[in-house]
């Protein structure tokens, strides 16, 4: 339980630096590496505050974990903010609400499948197939005519329901692509030089977080040795 307390303390301290990272990264559009170093220092201080008189390697490890988690989290938040801003315009449009032609095209794909199963000839426009087609001129004329007939014969309520279902599927797909873009952008945001700042952050968090127990022990040991030598 003490380790969890130390970790929480480290996270609270590191979060202060994480906020600075996010503000600088987004509003100044700059990634300042030494802020990561500062996050490591604050993580270590947070652990020390939470640990009190407790010292040692486990405290240092709590500091390292806190620093790494906050640095990665802050970096991801900045990337997400940029991606969200870039995609906000498209998300605010009515692109997910399909019109009649889009719904007919969706039904045309089903008609193509039926024609193929019935071994009916399909006279595709040059260079077109079911994977490439999405507009009227892309489909065989008889396929589009059949799909249009089926769409127009549907009651208004059924057409509205199908449009809503199609829009929801498109929203889900867009959200999935949105998350994929974030993940790829996050991966691309790393550079070899980041290893230096991550290393400094982790080292600082460990050294500050573990406290001075080992150093004091070494100092006392040295003093004892000097005393023994003097007595000899």
C-alpha positions in Angstrom: 0.0 0.0 0.0 2.9 2.4 0.7 4.1 2.0 -2.9 0.7 3.0 -4.2 0.8 6.1 -1.9 4.3 7.0 -3.3 3.1 6.5 -6.8 0.1 8.7 -6.3 2.3 11.4 -4.8 4.7 11.1 -7.8 1.8 11.4 -10.3 0.5 14.5 -8.5 3.9 16.1 -8.7 4.5 15.1 -12.3 1.1 16.3 -13.3 2.1 19.9 -12.6 4.9 19.5 -15.2 2.6 17.6 -17.5 0.2 20.6 -17.6 3.1 22.9 -18.6 4.1 20.3 -21.3 0.6 20.3 -22.8 0.2 24.1 -22.7 3.6 24.7 -24.3 3.1 21.9 -26.8 -0.3 23.0 -28.0 -0.3 26.7 -27.8 3.3 27.3 -28.8 3.4 24.3 -31.1 6.8 23.3 -29.6 8.0 20.2 -27.8 10.5 21.4 -25.2 12.5 18.4 -24.1 13.8 19.8 -20.8 10.2 20.1 -19.6 10.3 16.2 -19.5 13.3 16.6 -17.2 11.3 18.9 -15.0 8.5 16.4 -14.9 11.0 13.8 -13.6 12.1 16.2 -10.9 8.6 17.0 -9.8 7.7 13.3 -9.8 10.6 12.7 -7.5 9.5 15.5 -5.2 6.0 14.2 -5.2 7.2 10.8 -4.0 9.3 12.4 -1.3 6.4 14.3 0.0 4.2 11.2 0.0 6.9 8.9 1.4 8.0 11.1 4.3 10.8 9.3 6.2 10.6 6.2 3.9 13.5 6.0 1.5 15.0 3.5 -0.9 14.9 2.1 -4.4 11.1 1.4 -4.3 10.5 5.1 -3.8 12.8 5.8 -6.7 10.9 3.3 -8.9 7.6 5.0 -8.0 9.1 8.2 -9.1 10.3 6.7 -12.4 6.9 5.2 -13.1 5.1 8.5 -12.3 7.5 10.5 -14.6 7.2 8.0 -17.5 3.4 7.8 -17.3 2.9 11.6 -17.2 5.5 12.3 -20.0 3.8 9.7 -22.3 0.3 10.9 -21.3 1.1 14.6 -21.9 2.7 13.8 -25.2 -0.5 11.9 -26.2 -2.8 14.6 -25.1 -0.9 17.2 -27.2 -1.1 14.9 -30.3 -4.8 14.3 -29.6 -5.6 18.0 -29.3 -3.9 18.7 -32.7 -5.7 15.8 -34.4 -9.1 16.8 -32.9 -8.6 20.4 -34.1 -7.6 19.2 -37.6 -10.7 16.9 -37.8 -13.1 19.2 -36.0 -14.4 20.9 -39.2 -15.3 17.7 -40.8 -16.9 16.4 -37.6 -19.2 19.4 -37.5 -20.6 19.0 -41.0 -23.6 16.8 -42.0 -21.3 14.4 -43.9 -22.8 11.5 -42.0 -26.3 12.1 -43.2 -26.6 10.2 -46.4 -28.7 11.5 -49.3 -30.9 9.3 -51.5 -28.2 8.6 -54.1 -25.8 7.3 -51.3 -28.6 5.0 -50.1 -29.3 3.8 -53.6 -25.6 3.1 -54.1 -25.6 1.0 -50.9 -28.6 -0.9 -52.2 -26.9 -1.3 -55.6 -24.1 -3.2 -54.0 -26.8 -5.7 -52.8 -28.3 -5.9 -56.3 -24.8 -6.6 -57.7 -24.5 -9.6 -55.3 -27.9 -10.9 -56.3 -27.1 -10.5 -60.0 -23.8 -12.4 -59.5 -25.5 -15.2 -57.6 -28.1 -15.5 -60.4 -25.3 -15.4 -63.0 -26.8 -12.3 -64.7 -24.4 -10.3 -66.9 -23.0 -7.1 -65.4 -22.0 -4.5 -67.9 -19.7 -2.4 -65.8 -18.5 1.0 -67.0 -14.8 0.8 -68.0 -12.5 0.4 -65.0 -15.4 0.0 -62.5 -16.3 -2.8 -60.2 -18.3 -3.2 -57.0 -15.3 -2.2 -54.9 -14.8 1.1 -56.8 -18.4 2.1 -57.5 -20.1 4.7 -55.3 -22.1 6.9 -57.8 -24.8 6.3 -60.4 -22.4 6.5 -63.4 -20.1 3.8 -61.8 -22.8 1.1 -61.8 -24.4 -0.9 -64.6 -27.6 0.9 -65.7 -29.8 -2.0 -64.9 -28.3 -2.4 -61.4 -28.9 1.3 -60.6 -32.4 1.1 -62.0 -33.3 -1.8 -59.8 -31.7 -0.2 -56.7 -33.6 3.0 -57.4 -36.9 1.2 -57.7 -36.4 -0.6 -54.4 -35.5 2.6 -52.6 -38.4 4.6 -54.0 -40.8 1.8 -53.1 -39.9 1.9 -49.4 -42.2 3.8 -47.1 -40.9 7.2 -45.9 -40.4 5.9 -42.4 -38.3 2.9 -43.5 -36.1 5.2 -45.7 -35.5 7.5 -42.7 -34.6 4.5 -40.5 -32.1 3.2 -43.1 -30.6 6.6 -43.5 -30.2 6.9 -39.7 -28.6 3.4 -39.5 -26.2 4.3 -42.3 -25.3 7.5 -40.7 -24.5 5.8 -37.4 -22.3 3.2 -39.1 -20.4 6.1 -40.8 -20.0 7.9 -37.5 -18.6 4.7 -35.9 -16.2 4.2 -38.8 -15.1 7.9 -38.6 -14.5 7.5 -34.9 -12.4 4.4 -35.5 -10.3 6.2 -38.1 -10.0 9.2 -35.8 -8.5 7.0 -33.1 -6.2 5.3 -35.6 -4.9 8.7 -36.8 -4.2 9.6 -33.2 -2.2 6.4 -32.6 -0.2 6.8 -35.7 0.5 10.5 -35.0 1.5 9.6 -31.5 4.0 7.0 -32.8 5.3 9.5 -35.4 5.9 12.1 -32.7 8.8 10.2 -31.2 12.4 11.0 -32.3 15.7 9.5 -31.2 16.6 12.6 -29.2 13.5 11.9 -27.0 15.5 9.1 -25.4 17.8 11.6 -23.9 15.0 13.6 -22.2 13.1 10.4 -21.2 16.4 9.1 -19.7 17.1 12.3 -17.8 13.5 12.4 -16.5 13.6 8.8 -15.3 17.1 9.2 -13.7 16.1 12.4 -11.9 12.8 10.9 -10.7 14.7 7.9 -9.3 17.4 9.8 -7.6 15.1 12.4 -6.0 12.4 9.9 -5.2 14.6 7.3 -3.4 15.8 9.9 -0.9 19.2 10.0 0.7 19.2 6.8 2.8 21.8 5.0 0.7 24.0 8.1 0.5 23.8 8.6 4.3 24.6 4.9 4.8 27.6 5.2 2.5 28.8 8.3 4.3 28.5 6.7 7.7 30.4 3.7 6.4 33.1 5.9 5.1 33.3 7.7 8.4 33.6 4.4 10.3 36.4 3.2 8.0 38.3 6.5 8.6 37.8 6.1 12.4 39.1 2.5 12.3 42.1 3.6 10.3 42.8 6.4 12.7 42.6 4.0 15.7 44.9 1.6 14.0 
